[in-house]
């Protein structure tokens, strides 16, 4: 509790070296090292209240200035100029694209603070006529602020790269965000706080104190009871509407916790954003002894806080609640999702579906934990999950899934196991260690159906044996699970025959409805999108280029065929020529969705619902497809898509659609309506809410 909430904490051994090593991959190790170099004789085991002052670096520096700052950073100070300078210097060094101003409120310092601050360019300084205390100084700074946001920052902090951008991004994108706090780390690398927990007696806990800050439990954006006032951001209009920091807590302590409860009372949420990391030299300004000095107000103000928020506190967890449950007590359900690897939604349709499914779970108020079977931390993709509020589990913290489920299995209300070859390893563990959880087997697509069709196309006895073995395993898992998720009503009907009595629900692909961005006459060319680790996609492209496209290009002068997808095999690369453009993976497919005239889906075998078709239709891009490619998609041929099975018919439909503006407009409009009706977030929300017995 900032100047802030009391905590209950066990004593942990010094883990600075271990934590520094794990921080290295996040780019924080250098910042921590520099912070450590500024301390005289301090080390991981040294009591943090007795840190020596930083070396006073006299090198001149200035803060950037902006005529229209978006963020007003407010720093209350009273003496301790060396700490203030270290804080200001870090802000200058880590300045990014967001325009900001820095307002230091000097609460009557008697050291060199006034003189030294006067020499810093770009700094706004206010000097209180009389000592106002922490709360009064913060309120005075906010009254002078010009930014859309106010950010309260302690002077005994050092900010790290990207901190401000992460806080602003969170408050602008997290659902109903009203207040956002940074993850606070000690200079020795240990975690100080990843948000706080408030118990029903008004006491609190700094979540993760003295732990490893890169532990997955503390590394994802999540809703919290409060964040320490050492580094918090909110809209200036909201701060003023709430009456600023409540002066009943003057001079300090519990004001940040009170503000968080007021934000919630206004219908908004409080988040911790671990992507914003701030090093906090806790106790420098007020000490750590709650029996003396300013710190004694921590105890006094707990009673005031309890009296003010008695009704809200009745909804908080009781002291002694297991800390993991207390940290997520606002979740309506706790859901564990296990798949083979971390999803890469820009690489394949299955990944996009899984990420969007987890987004839907989050929107329904669920706390989602995701475990990849390979336990890998994947740059870009793991942090992307964390930014969505998903606890992404990875090694070394989740190296042993048996231990993970033994220790935490009791937390989960619902477990989703994706793909039969993953689920087979986890069904028994989930039943043993999470017996209270409902178990869903997510087929992604029915693998045995896809393999049976591949065997039929190739007329291969060996492939038939593989498909039979897959069928045996998938049906076994279906019998063991509480429910099975399939992506199409076709697969649901098949399982009604192959797995009678099993509960089978349709949870299909989930897509944003992007809308049509360009008319028919502003577009040209054909496009195929699909990941080539999926064998049906490679077969489809080879068939199209060799059997269909020669007829199309003869009829449509200058037309080109764009092939987009990750993990290109050499057989596809060799298809390239002047009219066949093999792009491979592209980070953004929207220019092709908005610029090409026709999307093709010439799949000859497969199963499930095809994301490539959903994606094109969600952008108003008409599709020509085989029957397999639109199976189970609720489409009407000639109205939503064009459908053809053999090569000549497929070529004829591509040519007809390419030339016919009226037909193109019909398919564009009805395709969009199809996605909105069957494959949108709203459609998925209704299904998922039913699975979890939650109101949609």
Beta strands, then each sheet from edge to edge (+ up, - down):
strand 1: 71-77
strand 2: 100-106
strand 3: 123-127
strand 4: 149-153
strand 5: 157-159
strand 6: 177-185
strand 7: 191-193
strand 8: 196-198
strand 9: 204-206
strand 10: 222-223
strand 11: 231-235
strand 12: 269-280
strand 13: 333-339
strand 14: 366-372
strand 15: 391-393
strand 16: 414-418
strand 17: 438-442
strand 18: 483-486
strand 19: 504-506
strand 20: 526-529
strand 21: 561-564
strand 22: 580-584
strand 23: 598-601
strand 24: 623-625
strand 25: 642-643
sheet 1: 3+ 2+ 1+ 4+ 11- 6+ 7-
sheet 2: 3+ 2+ 1+ 4+ 11- 6+ 12+ 5-
sheet 3: 3+ 2+ 1+ 4+ 11- 6+ 12+ 10-
sheet 4: 8+ 9-
sheet 5: 15+ 14+ 13+ 16+ 17+ 18+ 19+
sheet 6: 22+ 21+ 20+ 23+ 24+ 25+
end
